[in-house]
């Protein structure tokens, strides 16, 4: 398998990151297992002198990311805050987020936007939805917190890069009475764009505002990295590290930036720092293995690769990644086999059938491609994605 570049972003696409090696029961530290101890002093890994333009570049402050416009403040003051009971406030909030007669957000995977930008553009990915919903909920007097949802590793392609995504949502505490847009447990409400996530009992853990801010910066930095705007990417990744130094994806992304700009020793140190923070990040491990392989340190690279594959082999999205790489490299027959393996592991993921339809269509197997795409349409529950699938189905040869 030819290796592609992997980036850590946050989340549906809502965060990018790369591979973890150690098993949960392994008590050995990453530094002992993988070589040397990464430096713990942040200043040793932040190299402003390599990106002299970065300090002059403006990026969103945390205040700007979560700020409300006058229109949003008016909405809160007139429509939401007057409700006394938390569940009625929450219902009003949900109505304005998801009802097309009000804000009516549409899902867009690359919409990495502030709360105000999301409200004005009426589009969002899970990160920007969560940011806007939190800002509105907080202003409304609701008790809200962020959650990192531990979904299986899932990649999306952006040109020559594979972006590993994660997922975040918002929990509002101490409310009752369910809504179609929510997942319910006891008296807590979850606001989430993805119906698949809402139906699955994936592990979740609470994260703070600084971590979400770092995720936002990583998304923006990853976009800059793909666009080869390296000073801008450094500005975002550095700020993410300073805001939340224990969020490992920031160090991993910084490592990718250093590798892209030819600073391999710094890249290795940043990857190892990421693994000190998050020892089970398969994404970071994959990037480290890639770096070691390019340095002809094959024994170290193969050791990491072997452990990664053991973790990923039962993940349908891993097989989908292999399919996507095969298709990108001009081998649709191999891509078809990988998609079929992924579907055998989990036949309820609409993206797998869409990917299969794409590679079947490329081989001239139009009837099979249509069946696969119709299957994707039947499984998917998001209206925006359904419209995209139907449009592609209508364009297929008769």
Protein Blocks (a to p, Z undefined) as FASTA:
>chain_A
ZZddddddeehiabdcdddfbdfklmbdfklmnopaddfblklmmcfklmmmlmmpccdd
fklmmpccfklmmmmmmmmmmpmblklmmmmmmmmmmmmklnopacdfklccdfklmmmn
opacfklmmmmmmmmmmmnopacdddddddddddddehjbccdddddddddehiehiafk
bccehjbccddfblklmmpccdcddddfklmmmmmmmmmmmmmmmnopaklmmmmmmmmm
mmmmmlmklmmmmmmmmmmnopaklmmmmmmmmmmmmmmlmklmmmmmmmmmmnopaklm
mmmmmmmmmmmmmpmklmmmmmmmmmmnopaklmmmmmmmmmmmomcbfklmmmmmmmmm
mnopamlmmmmmmmmmmmpmcfklmmmmmmmmmmpcZZ
